[in-house]
Amino acid sequence: MFFFSRFVIHGHSMEPTIKNGQTVLVSSIPYLFSKPKIGDIVAFGKEGRVFIKRIARIENGKYFMRGDNSRDSIDSRQIGWIGKKEIVGRVIYYLS
């Protein structure tokens, strides 16, 4: 288990919050002490890729993810609900 990971954003799905080409720092530590909640921006793995999205809804232990730029986002509308095991961690810092 990695406590910190760095990801470079490719695409516009989280704009204006996170911009294309920006680097984010993701940590699994916050979810050692609490559950993911609505509004958290998280990294999760699905279909062999890592996505950065915001938790929009939680139902029955599953998470519905949405990009802030909903017109240009591959999210739970296409890939379905996410289980907690698929969540890598919460975005804790935006780098330039």
Protein Blocks (a to p, Z undefined) as FASTA:
>chain_A
ZZbdcdddedjklpckbcghiacdddfklmmmbccdehiacdddeehiacddddfbdceh
iacdddfblmlcccfklnopadfklpnbdcfbdcZZ
